[in-house]
Amino acid sequence: MKLGIVGATGEVGRKMLKVLEEYKIEPDELHLFASERSEGKEMLFNGQKLKVKKLTKEALKEKYDYFLFSAGASVSREFAPIAAKNGATVIDNSSAFRMVSNIPLVVPEINSHLLRNYRGIIANPNCSTIQMVLSLYKLHERYGIKEIIVSTYQSASGAGYKGISELIEQTRGSREKRIFPKQILYNVIPLIGNIEENGFTQEEMKMVNETRKILGDPTITVFPTTVRVPVIYGHSESIFVRFKREYENLTQVREVVASGENVKVVDEIVTPLDVEDSDITFVCRLRAFDKSSILFWNVADNIRVGAATNAIRILIKHMKLNGVI
Ligand SMILES: NC(=O)c1ccc[n+]([C@@H]2O[C@H](COP(=O)([O-])OP(=O)(O)OC[C@H]3O[C@@H](n4cnc5c(N)ncnc54)[C@H](OP(=O)(O)O)[C@@H]3O)[C@@H](O)[C@H]2O)c1
């Protein structure tokens, strides 16, 4: 299997290499791409040094089986269709193709059936959406979700390696703002992405639209507020859900949530520091006042669950469902 990673030097790209190693995926050929800035840089994969190449249209004309794209929406828009046209299956982490109707938006635990006999571009959802739908999909099957009210507490790494640098530099006295619209150190910022005409931000609208697409239900109402917090890795979410059908009791709800693949419901308090480098979405503080709604806290590693691991899980599922392994 010949695999290319575009954006290999970024937060998500580097984690993809680590997850590939951990999941023992050993491509016959692995090629790493990034911008001109990183050309010639060496990265390690399974103890072997690989040189990063500059992404060019020419390079994509070679025959690849798979590409993992993680270099932002404009790079994906320009280059992913070329890779797909030349025969590669492209798993794209950016927002470029997520809402294109004939492109599958996949969280493998939920809708991997879309991958069977599929070739072309596959979209990886937004990080906040992935960890939320993972804790909700079994509840939706059982009780039917009517409404979701969610507030996120998103880490600096959600804005890539430059977001992390800005937070770290501010701990050393800098007050420069290149990535975040306000000082992030000692602060919280209720704005991720630009504000759209309806008053919601781009990040919030991703949660609305992607949740409906993944759960296959355009009637679900989602009210999100997305907030940046001075945490390096790990997104947290406070999630309120109202159902169409009543549940018996919270023990039953807990069992339903926990029946989701790669989801754990725990009694203790879970924080971003507790979940760093984990591939599990954690749910805690499950509580309610009645039998038709619940409130809970959800935490996951945004770079793994929200990006790299989801992409590698798509890769593995796609290979299995299409006879590659
Ligand atoms: N961070 C998250 O939590 C998260 C979660 C889900 C999805 N995503 C998505 O994943 C993508 C990458 O995110 P990230 O956090 O890894 O960002 P990042 O740390 O800023 O890394 C960006 C990567 O893209 C490369 N790149 C930038 N411009 C390029 C160009 N013109 N041609 C080729 N490569 C280029 C960079 O290469 P250089 O090193 O050469 O600059 C770097 O490898 C984004 O689309 C993001 O929305 C991120």
The ligand as an ORCA input file, in Angstrom:
! r2SCAN-3c Opt
* xyz 0 1
  N      -5.816     20.599     15.545
  C      -6.994     20.000     15.634
  O      -7.554     19.766     16.730
  C      -7.729     19.577     14.390
  C      -8.816     18.738     14.536
  C      -9.525     18.341     13.420
  C      -9.138     18.783     12.175
  N      -8.068     19.614     12.058
  C      -7.719     20.065     10.702
  O      -6.505     19.440     10.311
  C      -5.757     20.322      9.505
  C      -4.364     20.512     10.102
  O      -4.468     20.974     11.431
  P      -3.217     21.071     12.390
  O      -3.772     21.371     13.718
  O      -2.316     19.901     12.219
  O      -2.479     22.382     11.794
  P      -0.949     22.797     11.935
  O      -0.346     22.271     13.163
  O      -0.970     24.274     11.712
  O      -0.244     22.096     10.673
  C      -0.524     22.473      9.357
  C       0.179     21.545      8.402
  O      -0.162     21.930      7.068
  C       1.025     22.160      6.319
  N       0.793     23.178      5.297
  C       0.431     24.462      5.473
  N       0.354     25.090      4.293
  C       0.686     24.187      3.345
  C       0.802     24.228      1.934
  N       0.559     25.313      1.246
  N       1.168     23.090      1.285
  C       1.434     21.954      1.980
  N       1.348     21.855      3.326
  C       0.971     22.962      3.992
  C       2.017     22.618      7.366
  O       3.321     22.490      6.853
  P       4.545     23.391      7.407
  O       5.093     22.672      8.614
  O       5.498     23.360      6.265
  O       4.014     24.731      7.734
  C       1.704     21.635      8.476
  O       2.252     20.377      8.178
  C      -6.584     21.596      9.395
  O      -7.383     21.501      8.238
  C      -7.465     21.544     10.600
  O      -8.668     22.263     10.450
  C      -7.334     20.004     13.128
*
